[in-house]
Amino acid sequence: MNKLPVLKPNEVVKVFEKDGWVIKRRTGSHITMGKPGYRTVLSIPCHKGKDVKRGTLRDLIRDAKLTIDTFITLLKGKRTS
């Protein structure tokens, strides 16, 4: 298993967008994303000048029904099947 990188909120959003998630709204310091066919909503913290913590990122990946390896593959720009 790969180690999770430290990412900025906009980088996390871009990776989830590659997996079909779309931004539903941005309220306060969080970006809310949804995906057609999923009841789950991802709430990505977007605090000024701060990275997304690894534990929070791990929870978001789990909620999106992805594996860490799949997330890292999407991060690197490779397509998944």
C-alpha angles and dihedrals in degrees: 000000000000122000114249114250124226107254139184116242093251090054091052091050091051092053093050090047088058087058093053101267117138132201109255098179145334115224124172110317099342136081114212118208132186136184127212110256094021126102090198120101121202117217110197116194111232105186116169112267096354132116124229107262117244094240091052091047091050090053091049091051091050092048090051089054093241131130122236089244091053091048091052091048090054089046091055090052099248119139121244124211 
